[in-house]
């Protein structure tokens, strides 16, 4: 695997840091995978996943979202995304995709979104789905109902109290505080991520991971979740866009599979023509870092191999 990196300036002059992983010269290139990482992590954590993809002929691009990783630059900047953070991240993904198209003429482009990245991807396919050959969503969930409205009201109150740019332990606890409850007796605060203790410890030891974000971020994020659940927005997704959704049936973000099945039902009812899903028994939030990750990645590559030339 060949590793490169670059930056590009977004429309607001923010430098967005991007990892690019390419197959070795003896591997035939099939397509491109653009990765949208999760909240409070970095694109660097997808290097291992990229090694499997590149071995199988896929170029991989993964940007550090604004307020994350090398785009944030310093650890004290983590969680500060500026105004309209959710939609700004989506637009940064589209700007990256424009660069990808320039560098890889006529190659099919697939979007892979994990956790927060999966919700950004749900929005992305409403706006720019026609530019993709397929999308993969993991660590995701469907419509969450009135709880989002309640959380948004609390977020607005928190902003009035501490300001958009102040980090909010209150909102972090509200959104993530119950995630570890199903895994007591807890070894760490992040047992919900994976059954693999080594992977959990790597996350904890990374100073760019597991950080509390600003009140403004949480407000924008909740607004984004509200928007992607709007039927008027869902109807903008191209019906012929292939979608692969997978997760663990013990992932609290996906409500132990129930939220994943709700999203699948929504897409089926809307009429998505090529919809595939897998729920892995006892899997937690990060299926790419789970104890059965070899099986999970094998299924991802099988799906890609079925779809990379479908829309050519």
Residue pairs with C-beta under 8 A, 6 or more apart in sequence:
1 21
1 22
1 23
1 24
1 50
1 51
1 54
1 55
2 21
2 22
2 23
2 24
2 54
3 19
3 20
3 21
3 22
3 47
4 19
4 20
4 21
4 22
5 17
5 18
5 19
5 20
6 18
6 20
7 15
7 16
7 17
7 18
8 15
8 16
8 18
8 95
8 96
8 99
9 15
9 16
10 16
10 66
10 88
10 91
10 92
10 95
11 91
11 95
12 82
12 88
14 66
14 71
14 82
14 92
15 71
16 63
16 64
16 66
16 71
16 92
16 95
16 96
17 43
17 63
17 64
17 69
17 70
17 71
18 43
18 61
18 62
18 63
18 64
18 96
18 99
19 43
19 44
19 46
19 47
19 50
19 60
19 61
19 62
19 63
19 64
20 59
20 60
20 61
21 47
21 50
21 51
21 53
21 54
21 59
21 60
21 62
22 54
22 59
22 60
23 29
23 54
23 55
23 57
23 58
23 59
24 54
27 54
27 55
27 56
27 57
28 57
29 57
29 58
29 59
29 107
30 56
30 57
30 58
30 107
30 108
30 304
30 305
30 308
30 309
31 57
31 58
31 59
31 107
31 108
31 109
31 110
31 133
31 304
31 308
32 58
32 59
32 60
32 61
32 100
32 104
32 107
32 108
32 109
32 110
33 53
33 58
33 59
33 60
33 61
33 109
33 110
33 111
33 112
33 304
34 60
34 61
34 62
34 93
34 96
34 97
34 100
34 109
34 110
34 111
34 112
35 43
35 46
35 49
35 50
35 60
35 61
35 62
35 112
35 113
35 114
35 117
36 62
36 65
36 89
36 93
36 111
36 112
36 113
36 114
36 116
36 117
36 118
36 120
36 121
36 124
37 43
37 45
37 46
37 62
37 64
37 65
37 68
37 114
37 115
37 116
37 117
38 114
38 115
38 116
38 117
38 118
38 139
39 68
39 115
39 116
39 213
39 221
40 68
40 78
40 79
40 209
40 210
40 211
40 213
41 68
41 69
41 203
41 206
41 208
41 209
42 64
42 68
42 69
42 70
42 206
42 208
42 209
43 62
43 63
43 64
43 68
43 69
44 64
44 69
45 203
45 206
45 209
45 289
46 60
46 62
46 288
48 288
49 60
49 288
49 297
50 60
50 62
52 297
52 301
53 60
53 301
53 304
54 60
56 301
56 304
56 305
58 110
58 304
58 308
59 104
59 107
61 96
61 100
63 71
63 92
63 93
63 96
64 70
64 71
64 72
65 71
65 81
65 89
65 92
65 116
65 117
65 120
66 72
66 81
66 82
66 85
66 88
66 89
66 92
67 77
67 78
67 79
67 80
67 81
67 82
67 85
67 213
67 217
68 78
68 208
69 208
72 78
72 79
72 80
72 208
75 207
75 208
75 211
78 208
78 211
78 213
79 167
79 211
79 212
79 213
79 214
79 217
80 165
80 214
80 217
81 88
81 89
81 213
81 214
81 216
81 217
81 220
82 88
83 216
84 220
85 216
85 217
85 220
85 221
86 120
86 123
86 220
86 221
86 223
86 224
87 123
87 220
87 224
89 120
90 120
90 123
90 124
90 127
93 111
93 120
93 121
93 124
94 124
94 127
94 128
97 109
97 128
97 131
100 109
101 109
101 131
106 312
108 133
108 134
108 307
108 308
108 309
108 311
108 312
109 131
109 132
109 133
110 132
110 133
110 134
110 135
110 136
110 304
110 307
110 308
111 121
111 124
111 125
111 132
111 134
111 135
111 136
112 121
112 135
112 136
112 138
112 300
113 119
113 120
113 121
113 122
113 124
113 135
113 136
113 137
113 138
113 140
114 138
114 139
114 286
114 288
115 138
115 139
115 140
115 253
115 285
115 286
116 221
118 137
118 138
118 139
118 140
119 140
119 221
119 224
119 225
119 228
120 224
121 135
121 137
122 137
122 140
122 228
123 224
123 227
123 228
123 233
124 135
125 132
125 135
125 237
125 238
125 241
125 243
126 228
126 233
126 234
126 236
126 237
127 236
129 135
129 236
129 237
129 238
129 241
130 238
130 241
132 241
133 242
133 307
133 308
133 310
133 311
134 241
134 242
134 243
134 244
134 303
134 304
134 307
135 241
135 242
135 243
135 244
136 243
136 244
136 245
136 246
136 300
136 303
137 243
137 244
137 245
137 246
137 263
138 245
138 246
138 247
138 287
138 288
139 247
139 251
139 253
139 254
139 285
139 286
139 287
140 245
140 247
140 253
140 254
140 259
140 260
140 263
141 253
141 254
141 255
141 259
141 260
141 262
141 263
142 229
142 259
142 260
142 261
142 262
142 263
142 264
142 265
142 266
143 229
143 262
143 263
143 266
144 225
144 229
144 259
148 222
148 225
148 226
148 229
149 226
151 171
151 174
151 175
151 222
152 219
152 222
152 223
152 226
154 170
154 171
154 174
155 171
155 215
155 218
155 219
155 222
156 219
158 168
158 170
158 171
158 215
158 218
158 219
159 215
159 216
159 219
162 168
162 215
163 215
163 216
164 214
164 215
164 216
164 219
165 214
165 215
165 216
166 214
166 215
167 212
167 213
167 214
167 215
168 212
168 213
168 214
168 215
168 218
169 212
171 215
171 218
172 212
172 213
172 218
175 218
178 252
179 192
179 252
179 253
179 285
180 186
180 189
180 190
180 191
180 192
181 252
182 192
182 250
182 252
182 256
183 191
183 192
183 284
187 197
187 200
188 200
188 201
188 204
189 204
189 210
190 200
190 203
190 204
190 210
191 200
191 284
192 251
192 252
192 284
192 285
193 199
193 200
193 203
193 284
193 285
193 286
193 289
194 200
194 284
194 285
194 286
194 289
194 290
194 291
195 282
195 283
195 284
195 290
195 291
196 289
196 290
196 291
196 293
199 286
199 289
199 290
203 209
203 210
204 210
227 233
228 234
234 266
234 267
234 270
235 270
237 267
237 270
237 272
239 270
239 271
239 272
239 273
240 273
240 274
241 272
241 274
242 274
242 275
242 276
242 307
242 310
243 267
243 272
243 274
243 275
243 276
244 276
244 277
244 300
244 303
245 260
245 263
245 264
245 275
245 276
245 277
245 278
246 277
246 278
246 279
246 280
246 287
246 296
246 299
246 300
247 254
247 257
247 260
247 278
247 279
247 280
247 283
247 287
248 254
248 257
248 279
248 280
248 282
248 283
248 284
248 285
248 287
248 290
249 256
249 257
249 279
249 280
249 281
249 282
249 283
250 256
250 282
250 283
250 284
251 257
251 260
251 283
251 284
251 285
252 285
253 259
253 285
254 260
255 262
257 279
260 277
260 279
261 279
264 275
264 277
267 275
268 275
274 307
276 303
278 299
280 287
280 290
280 292
280 295
280 296
283 290
283 292
283 296
284 290
287 293
287 296
288 296
288 297
290 296
